Amino acid sequence: MFDIATIETKDTSFLHLKSPVDEEPIFSVEGETKTPVGITFHAPGSEAYEAAAGRRTNRALVRSKRKIDLTADLLRADTVTFLADVTVSFDSLSYSPAGEAKGADLFKALYSDRKFGWVVEQANVHLADWASFTKGSATS
């Protein structure tokens, strides 16, 4: 029999961002050093991810109970909050419009900026693929 426990996931995974222009991976270059630019996320199944998913579900239940109409803006804000909650760090990535913001405030600032929707799209695809978080994956 196959022991499914042999396919274990890691607690976090790095998303190497790709340029929306040419789909090439983005690097920060300093002298001879090329560093991947990306985002580290908590993995689905991790305690932090499950807590964020629970908060997202609770927000939806409160909206339902209060009969609040869903709008695109409300759903988008919920996605931004969820992504900020499951983000561990920005790696070799800055977002100057956020000024001195750090942590969740910085994450929300970038994820909220409609001009950077491609970042949100890549993040959602990465988070939806459990293979991104398995111990044998190239991104873990």
Buried (B, 14 or more C-beta within 10 A) or exposed (E): EEEEEEEEBBBBBBBBBBEEEEEEEBBEEEEEEEEBBBBBBBBBBBEBBBEBBEBBEEBBEEBEEEEEEEEEEEEBBBBBBBBBBBBBBBBBBEBEEBEEBEEEEBBBBBBBBEEBEEBBEBBEEBBEBBEBBBEEBEBB
